[in-house]
Amino acid sequence: MSGAPLIKVRGLRSQFGSHVVHDNLDLEIRQGETLGIVGGSGSGKSVLINTILGLKSPDGGEILFRGAPMSKMSGRDRLELEKRWGVLFQAGALFSSLTVQENVMAPMREHVRMPVSLMKELADLKIGLVGLSGEAGGKFPAELSGGMKKRAGLARALSLDPDILFLDEPTAGLDPIGASAFDDLIKELSETLNLTVVMITHDLDSLHAICDRVAVIADKTIIANAPLDVLTRNPHPWIQEYFGGPRGRAVLRQAAED
Ligand SMILES: Nc1ncnc2c1ncn2[C@@H]1O[C@H](COP(=O)(O)OP(=O)(O)OP(=O)(O)O)[C@@H](O)[C@H]1O
């Protein structure tokens, strides 16, 4: 279920030296939706997410949160806001020297004051929520499979009960069964926790399985942002090539049968 605009990117320009990545890019993320972001390699998907997250400053344009420019927020308001955002980066980025439980507790230690026993309890709750056993909580990242690492990363992203979840290629590196199970998990969590999900992905199955809308980056801007069935009728050459290839056609055939 999606609703009012939550985040608006308006006229974004991003560049590194003379290399312009985004030029006059507009994007709207709606409350409660799962938005997929696709685009060729190097088209600026990660830079876009990093800019929304405040890890990179816009070189032009602005990011609005519930209508308010984020650049004008006080440091304190910004920090409060960021506590409500969960992020799962591409590599999972777990601390290798900490157990899964300690990894999930890390954002709590940084942002909230509560007894460690309560943090442990909450961390175990999140670990269960992503489908990991209690035993996994005591393991170190190196002892986990790729799929388990992703789940542990997701549990950490959920640590502070976020409203918005940013996922950078969450199913990359998983086998098709693992990827499909992870898609199901994200869908289930977004529905039960009423999350807004913004997800970079190259995975056509994920786009079909969980995204309400899909935004396409090409030519330094968002060229389309629509539900998958509408998007695939867009004549832009990149969209036609992406969705019209053999893998794209297979997913769309499946979508038509569902
Ligand atoms: N810190 C940086 N310094 C210089 N250039 C950068 C930096 N970060 C990103 N870029 C450049 O910005 C462009 C967009 O990068 P970005 O990582 O957003 O692409 P992407 O669409 O996420 O690609 P992929 O699908 O391959 O992960 C690339 O040309 C990249 O080289």
The ligand as a Gaussian input file, in Angstrom:
#p B3LYP/6-31G(d) Opt

LIG

0 1
 N       33.529000       8.569000      -4.499000
 C       33.535000       8.650000      -5.831000
 N       34.496000       9.331000      -6.483000
 C       34.488000       9.430000      -7.833000
 N       33.553000       8.880000      -8.634000
 C       32.573000       8.183000      -8.034000
 C       32.507000       8.031000      -6.612000
 N       31.407000       7.293000      -6.310000
 C       30.816000       6.994000      -7.491000
 N       31.508000       7.524000      -8.514000
 C       31.158000       7.429000      -9.933000
 O       29.786000       7.741000     -10.074000
 C       29.197000       6.930000     -11.077000
 C       27.957000       6.251000     -10.495000
 O       28.365000       5.301000      -9.508000
 P       27.334000       4.394000      -8.739000
 O       28.124000       3.587000      -7.774000
 O       26.233000       5.220000      -8.192000
 O       26.767000       3.483000      -9.909000
 P       25.679000       2.335000      -9.825000
 O       24.582000       2.697000     -10.753000
 O       25.313000       2.080000      -8.408000
 O       26.524000       1.126000     -10.445000
 P       26.526000      -0.476000     -10.171000
 O       25.235000      -1.003000     -10.679000
 O       27.678000      -0.936000     -10.973000
 O       26.733000      -0.677000      -8.676000
 C       30.267000       5.964000     -11.553000
 O       30.810000       6.473000     -12.751000
 C       31.302000       5.993000     -10.441000
 O       32.580000       5.758000     -10.935000

